[in-house]
């Protein structure tokens, strides 16, 4: 028996090699940089078909399998791919980002290092109003005059806090204490390593219209500029079966089956299951009802309570 061992070359994706190390800009001073990656679409297939040898399948077979795995939520094969990113992001967005506790993270520490000398700024036309419907979201914008005032005040506040921070450092105050009044708009940096399954979950939530606009911009860059190049078949399946799909609950399916066929029964069920409420003489949707309405509109189905009293 030969003692020679087969040497395995590292799997490379040409499109990923082209952007390796490149800082993809986000917001006014943020970025996402690809540091490293492991695996490809082929790795997902290999994990799902551990008994298959090389050359026993076709490209269409691979695509079909990946789509089957995504469609039926078989997640383990997607964990065979990993990616490491270097991100520069404002601290307020980073608080949302780090809530996804499925990654390995190493963040810049302002106990040891001087804080990044840059804060996220807001143009006068970027100030948004609080949504009346979504308590954690925004809707519409402020008028031009108010926007100019808010931006001017933001600049004043950031400059003042930066001056205080630098004064403390110059006086020899410990970095761990000098940092305590830094604004959440201050940028931080981190290395973020995550497997593809959990990355797609992150993107499904943070690319969604209900996510904060600024973090959606980061998620879109990661998805469209990186993941789509890295694992194009998995990305296509994700866009078809996760991001672009509609999930219907058991009650929603029952209501949908009754609409336009047994309208009185549908109206009754909408009320009994909490999708609508009677306010004086008007039928109004609850939060879940508004979510159902959005689904029905995408399906081309008329919203059953519109115009009813």
C-alpha positions as CSV (number, residue, x, y, z in Angstrom):
1,X,0.0,0.0,0.0
2,X,1.3,3.4,-1.0
3,X,2.1,5.9,1.8
4,X,1.3,8.8,-0.4
5,X,-1.5,10.9,0.8
6,X,-3.8,12.8,-1.6
7,X,-3.4,16.5,-1.3
8,X,-6.6,18.4,-1.2
9,X,-6.6,21.9,-2.6
10,X,-8.6,24.6,-0.9
11,X,-11.9,25.2,-2.6
12,X,-12.0,28.7,-4.2
13,X,-14.8,30.7,-5.8
14,X,-13.3,33.1,-8.4
15,X,-16.0,35.7,-7.8
16,X,-15.2,35.6,-4.0
17,X,-11.5,35.9,-4.7
18,X,-12.1,39.1,-6.6
19,X,-13.7,40.8,-3.6
20,X,-11.5,39.2,-0.9
21,X,-10.2,42.0,1.4
22,X,-12.2,44.7,-0.4
23,X,-14.2,47.1,1.9
24,X,-17.7,47.3,0.5
25,X,-19.0,50.7,1.7
26,X,-22.2,51.1,3.8
27,X,-23.7,54.3,5.2
28,X,-21.4,57.3,5.5
29,X,-18.3,55.5,6.9
30,X,-19.2,51.9,7.4
31,X,-18.1,48.8,5.4
32,X,-18.3,45.1,5.1
33,X,-15.1,43.3,4.1
34,X,-14.8,39.6,3.2
35,X,-11.9,38.1,5.1
36,X,-12.3,34.4,4.5
37,X,-14.8,31.7,3.4
38,X,-15.0,27.9,3.6
39,X,-17.2,25.7,1.3
40,X,-19.4,26.3,-1.7
41,X,-22.7,25.0,-3.1
42,X,-20.9,21.7,-3.6
43,X,-20.1,21.5,0.1
44,X,-23.9,21.6,0.9
45,X,-24.5,18.8,-1.6
46,X,-21.6,16.7,-0.3
47,X,-23.0,17.0,3.2
48,X,-26.4,16.0,2.2
49,X,-25.1,13.1,0.0
50,X,-22.2,11.8,2.0
51,X,-22.3,8.5,0.2
52,X,-22.0,9.9,-3.3
53,X,-18.6,10.0,-5.0
54,X,-17.3,12.6,-7.3
55,X,-18.9,12.6,-10.8
56,X,-22.0,10.8,-9.9
57,X,-24.3,13.8,-10.1
58,X,-25.1,16.7,-12.5
59,X,-25.4,20.4,-11.9
60,X,-29.1,20.2,-12.2
61,X,-29.2,17.5,-9.6
62,X,-27.2,19.7,-7.2
63,X,-29.5,22.7,-7.8
64,X,-32.6,20.5,-7.2
65,X,-31.2,19.0,-4.0
66,X,-30.3,22.4,-2.6
67,X,-33.7,23.8,-3.4
68,X,-35.3,20.7,-1.8
69,X,-33.2,21.2,1.4
70,X,-34.1,24.9,1.6
71,X,-37.8,24.2,0.8
72,X,-38.1,21.6,3.6
73,X,-35.9,23.3,6.1
74,X,-33.2,20.7,6.2
75,X,-30.6,23.1,7.7
76,X,-27.6,21.0,8.7
77,X,-26.0,20.8,5.2
78,X,-25.9,24.6,5.0
79,X,-23.8,24.6,8.2
80,X,-20.9,23.1,6.2
81,X,-20.2,26.5,4.7
82,X,-18.7,29.3,6.8
83,X,-17.7,32.9,6.2
84,X,-15.7,35.5,8.1
85,X,-16.4,39.2,7.6
86,X,-14.8,42.4,8.9
87,X,-17.5,45.0,9.6
88,X,-17.5,48.6,10.5
89,X,-20.9,49.6,12.0
90,X,-22.4,52.2,14.3
91,X,-22.8,51.0,17.9
92,X,-26.6,51.3,17.9
93,X,-26.9,49.0,14.9
94,X,-24.3,46.7,16.4
95,X,-26.5,46.2,19.4
96,X,-29.1,44.7,17.0
97,X,-26.5,42.8,15.1
98,X,-25.0,41.1,18.1
99,X,-28.4,39.8,19.2
100,X,-27.8,37.1,16.7
101,X,-25.9,34.8,19.0
102,X,-25.0,32.2,16.4
103,X,-21.7,33.7,15.3
104,X,-18.1,33.9,16.6
105,X,-17.3,37.5,17.3
106,X,-14.2,39.6,18.1
107,X,-15.0,43.3,18.5
108,X,-12.7,46.3,18.8
109,X,-12.3,47.0,22.5
110,X,-12.3,50.6,23.7
111,X,-10.8,49.4,27.0
112,X,-7.5,48.8,25.1
113,X,-7.8,50.9,22.0
114,X,-8.8,54.5,21.4
115,X,-12.4,54.7,20.0
116,X,-12.8,55.1,16.2
117,X,-12.8,58.8,15.4
118,X,-16.0,58.7,13.3
119,X,-19.7,58.7,14.1
120,X,-22.7,58.0,11.9
121,X,-24.2,61.3,10.7
122,X,-27.7,61.9,9.5
123,X,-28.5,64.1,6.5
124,X,-31.5,66.5,6.9
125,X,-33.6,64.3,4.5
126,X,-32.8,61.1,6.4
127,X,-34.8,61.8,9.7
128,X,-37.8,59.5,9.9
129,X,-41.0,59.7,12.0
130,X,-42.1,57.1,14.5
131,X,-44.7,54.7,13.0
132,X,-48.2,54.8,14.5
133,X,-48.6,51.1,13.7
134,X,-45.2,49.6,14.3
135,X,-43.9,50.6,17.7
136,X,-40.3,49.6,16.8
137,X,-40.4,51.1,13.3
138,X,-40.5,54.3,11.4
139,X,-42.7,55.7,8.7
140,X,-42.4,58.9,6.6
141,X,-40.0,61.7,7.2
142,X,-39.7,65.1,8.9
143,X,-40.0,68.4,7.0
144,X,-36.9,70.0,5.5
145,X,-36.6,72.8,8.1
146,X,-36.9,70.3,11.0
147,X,-34.4,68.0,9.3
148,X,-31.9,70.7,9.0
149,X,-32.3,71.6,12.7
150,X,-31.9,68.0,13.8
151,X,-28.8,67.5,11.7
152,X,-27.2,70.7,13.1
153,X,-28.0,69.6,16.7
154,X,-26.6,66.2,16.0
155,X,-23.3,67.7,14.7
156,X,-23.1,69.9,17.8
157,X,-23.7,66.9,20.2
158,X,-21.2,64.6,18.5
159,X,-18.5,67.3,18.4
160,X,-19.1,68.1,22.1
161,X,-18.9,64.5,23.2
162,X,-15.8,63.9,21.0
163,X,-14.1,66.9,22.7
164,X,-14.9,65.5,26.2
165,X,-13.6,62.0,25.3
166,X,-10.3,63.4,23.9
167,X,-9.9,65.7,26.9
168,X,-10.1,62.8,29.2
169,X,-7.5,60.8,27.3
170,X,-5.2,63.8,27.3
171,X,-5.5,64.1,31.1
172,X,-4.5,60.5,31.4
173,X,-8.0,59.1,32.3
174,X,-8.2,55.3,31.7
175,X,-9.6,54.4,28.3
176,X,-12.2,52.1,29.9
177,X,-13.6,55.1,31.8
178,X,-13.0,57.8,29.3
179,X,-15.3,56.0,26.8
180,X,-18.4,56.0,28.9
181,X,-20.1,59.0,27.3
182,X,-19.4,58.1,23.7
183,X,-22.6,58.3,21.6
184,X,-24.2,55.2,20.1
185,X,-23.5,56.7,16.7
186,X,-19.8,56.0,17.2
187,X,-18.5,53.3,14.8
188,X,-17.1,50.1,16.0
189,X,-15.4,47.2,14.2
190,X,-15.6,43.5,14.5
191,X,-14.7,40.2,12.9
192,X,-17.8,38.1,12.5
193,X,-17.7,34.4,11.6
194,X,-20.9,32.5,10.9
195,X,-22.1,29.4,9.1
196,X,-24.4,29.8,6.1
197,X,-27.5,28.4,7.8
198,X,-27.4,31.1,10.5
199,X,-26.2,33.8,8.1
200,X,-29.3,33.2,6.0
201,X,-31.5,33.4,9.1
202,X,-29.8,36.8,9.9
203,X,-30.4,38.0,6.4
204,X,-34.1,36.9,6.4
205,X,-34.7,39.0,9.4
206,X,-32.5,42.0,8.6
207,X,-33.3,42.3,4.9
208,X,-37.0,42.4,5.8
209,X,-38.9,45.6,5.2
210,X,-39.7,45.7,9.0
211,X,-36.1,45.8,9.9
212,X,-34.4,49.2,10.6
213,X,-33.4,50.8,7.3
214,X,-29.7,51.2,8.2
215,X,-29.2,47.5,9.2
216,X,-31.1,46.5,6.0
217,X,-28.4,48.3,4.0
218,X,-25.7,46.1,5.7
219,X,-27.7,43.0,5.2
220,X,-28.4,43.8,1.6
221,X,-24.7,44.3,0.9
222,X,-23.8,41.0,2.6
223,X,-26.5,39.1,0.7
224,X,-26.3,40.7,-2.8
225,X,-22.6,41.4,-3.0
226,X,-21.2,38.4,-1.1
227,X,-23.5,35.5,-0.5
228,X,-24.9,35.5,-4.0
229,X,-21.4,35.1,-5.4
230,X,-20.3,32.6,-2.8
231,X,-23.2,30.1,-3.0
232,X,-25.4,31.1,-6.0
233,X,-27.6,28.0,-5.9
234,X,-28.3,28.3,-2.2
235,X,-28.9,32.1,-2.5
236,X,-31.4,31.5,-5.3
237,X,-33.2,28.9,-3.2
238,X,-33.2,31.3,-0.2
239,X,-34.7,34.1,-2.2
240,X,-37.4,31.8,-3.5
241,X,-38.3,29.8,-0.4
242,X,-37.4,32.1,2.5
243,X,-37.1,35.8,1.7
244,X,-39.6,35.9,-1.1
245,X,-42.1,33.4,0.3
246,X,-45.3,33.8,2.4
247,X,-45.9,31.7,5.5
248,X,-49.5,31.1,6.3
249,X,-50.7,30.0,9.7
250,X,-53.4,27.3,10.2
251,X,-56.0,29.9,10.8
252,X,-54.9,32.0,7.8
253,X,-55.3,28.9,5.5
254,X,-58.8,28.2,6.9
255,X,-59.8,31.9,6.4
256,X,-58.3,31.9,2.9
257,X,-60.3,28.8,2.0
258,X,-63.6,30.6,3.1
259,X,-63.0,34.1,1.5
260,X,-65.3,34.7,-1.5
261,X,-66.9,31.3,-1.0
262,X,-68.4,31.4,2.4
263,X,-67.9,35.1,3.2
264,X,-70.1,35.1,6.4
265,X,-68.1,32.2,7.8
266,X,-64.9,34.0,6.9
267,X,-66.0,37.2,8.6
268,X,-67.0,35.2,11.7
269,X,-63.7,33.4,11.9
270,X,-61.7,36.6,11.3
271,X,-63.4,38.0,14.4
272,X,-63.2,34.9,16.6
273,X,-59.5,34.3,15.8
274,X,-58.5,38.0,16.6
275,X,-57.7,39.1,13.0
276,X,-60.4,41.8,13.2
277,X,-62.3,43.8,15.9
278,X,-65.5,45.7,15.8
279,X,-64.9,49.4,16.7
280,X,-68.3,51.1,17.0
281,X,-69.8,50.3,13.6
282,X,-66.5,49.8,11.8
283,X,-64.6,46.5,11.3
284,X,-60.9,47.1,11.9
285,X,-57.9,44.7,11.6
286,X,-55.6,43.9,14.5
287,X,-51.8,43.8,14.0
288,X,-52.1,40.1,12.9
289,X,-55.0,41.2,10.6
290,X,-52.8,43.8,8.9
291,X,-50.2,41.2,8.4
292,X,-52.8,38.9,6.8
293,X,-54.0,41.7,4.6
294,X,-50.4,42.2,3.2
295,X,-50.3,38.5,2.5
296,X,-53.6,38.5,0.7
297,X,-52.6,41.5,-1.4
298,X,-49.5,39.7,-2.5
299,X,-51.7,36.7,-3.5
300,X,-54.1,39.0,-5.4
301,X,-57.0,38.2,-3.0
302,X,-59.3,41.0,-1.9
303,X,-59.0,41.9,1.7
304,X,-62.3,40.8,3.2
305,X,-63.0,43.5,5.7
306,X,-62.4,46.6,3.5
307,X,-65.3,48.9,3.3
308,X,-67.3,47.0,5.9
309,X,-69.1,48.7,8.8
